[in-house]
């Protein structure tokens, strides 16, 4: 079984150090503005990322150099 980078059942908020694996706060903000990057929830001013969504986004954006 492959381990997951993020806990599927956890919700991550800006400032959580685990999000640094994907990008800085500024990079995540740019992606949200451009409608890129992982899915997120916006509750008022709070940004929330679901662990399951982060893992799915990482898997979708995986590059395998052997497959061109």
Buried (B, 14 or more C-beta within 10 A) or exposed (E): EEEBEBBEEEEBEBEEEBBEEBBEEEBBBEBBEEEEBBEBEEEEEEBEBBBBBBBBBBEEEEEEEEEE
